[in-house]
C-alpha cells in the first residue's frame, strides 16, 4: 500500500516539476534570443544543456510562444473512436449482447461490425456509458491456493468428464451441459446438452469423442450416480467410499472396460480443475451466443455445439508437450459401439406382448412378442428400442404418459419416450390388459 502511495506522490511531484521547467523555458528563452543572457547561462538557469537551448531558440523564432506547447495539445487523437462509433458499440451491447463478458463482446465486434478495439478501450467506452462488466465483483478476499497437477504430456492420455447445471438457454430453466476436455491440449472432445446430468449425456459425449479422436487411455470423473454407485456410504471414510465406487460394476465401468480405458475417480472438484475452468469460460460465452443465434431448444443447441467446438478448439487449444497422440482406435464395429453406448435394461414380456418399465406399460412390436426375454435399449440418438436375437425392434407406449408426483421414470427418459414412442403428438393406447 505504501509503495502504491509513494508512486502516486512521485508522479504528482514530477508533474509539478514539469510545469516549473516549462515556466523557466518561457522566461529565459526569449531573453536568450534577445541577447540578454548567453546560451550557457540560460542552460544553467533552466536546467538543460546548451544544445537544448539552441534548439529551443530556433523553434521560438519560428513558432513564438507555441514552441513551449506540445504539438498535439488541443487536437483530437486520430486513434480515438468518434461519438458515432462509441454510441454504436454501446447500443449493440445493450440490444444483442447484454450481460456477456467484455472479452466475448470484443470478439463479436470484430466479427459482426469489423470494429477492432483493444480490451482497455472497450472497457473505457462501455463504463463511460454506465455499462459495468459482469465479471466485476468488487474487492475479494484472498483465494485458497490449490497445488496444480501437471498436465499429461500426450493428447488422449487423460480426458476429464463432467456436467454443469446452468441456465444455458436463458429461459429460466436449469439444463445440464455434459462435456469432456483433453488434459494435454485443453481441446473439447464432446459437448451435449440434456435435461439433467445423466448417462445419456455422458454417452453422447463419449460417442463424439470416439468419432472425432478415439478412446482415451484414462478418464477422470466424479462420483455421480450416472457413472458409479454411491450406496452404502454411512460410516465410511472418503477413501473407503472411493474404493467401493471403483470396485462396483456399472454400465459406465463396462463401457470403459470394453474400450480399455482406465477410470480415475475424483474426490473434489479441484481435482479435475481443467474442466471446472472450462465451465466458467462456457457460462460466460455460450448462453449469450445461443441468445444471439435465436437458439431456445435443446435439439437446436446440440446441433450448434458441434461447429462451436471446432471454433473453440481453434482459439483456445494448446499444443501437447509430446506431439505423439495417445488416442486408441476401438477394436469394435460401429454397431457394437452403438450397442455399448446405450442404456440397457433386461426385460421380459407377458403373454400379450406387454412389459412394465418404470410403472408404464409398453408393447413389443415383434413377430413373436409373447413371453420373450429381450434388452430394452435407450439412447438420445436412436431412441427407445428392443434388442432381441441380434436385431432391433420398435416398442410402443400402451399407457397415457403422465407426469405426477412419485413417478419412477426420470424426466430425461420420459422426454425420450415422448419423442420416439408417441406418434402424431398423441398417446397410443392398446386395448389389451392383464
Buried (B, 14 or more C-beta within 10 A) or exposed (E): EEEEEEEEEEEEEEEEEEEEBBEBBBEBBBEBBEEEBEBEBBBBBBEBEBEBBEEBBEEBEEEEEEBBEEEEEEEEEEEEBEEEBBEBBBEBBEEBBEEBBBBBBBEBBEEEEEBEBEEEBBBEBBEEEEBEBEEEEEEEEEEEEEEEEEBBBBBBBBBBBBBBEBEBBBEEEEBBBBBBBBBBBBBBBBBBBBBBBBBBBBBBBBBBBBEBBBBBBBBBBBBBEBBBBEEEEEEEEEEEBBEBBEEEEBBBBEBBEBBEBEBEBBEEEEBBBBBBEBBEBBBBBBBBBBBEEEBEEBEBBBEBBEEBBEEBBEEEBEEBEEEEBBBBEBEBEEEEBBBBBBBBBEBEBBEBBBBBBEEBBBBBEBEEBEEBEBBBBBBBEBBBBBBBEEEBBBBBBBBEBEEEEEBEBBEBBBBBBBEBBBEEEEBBEBEEEE
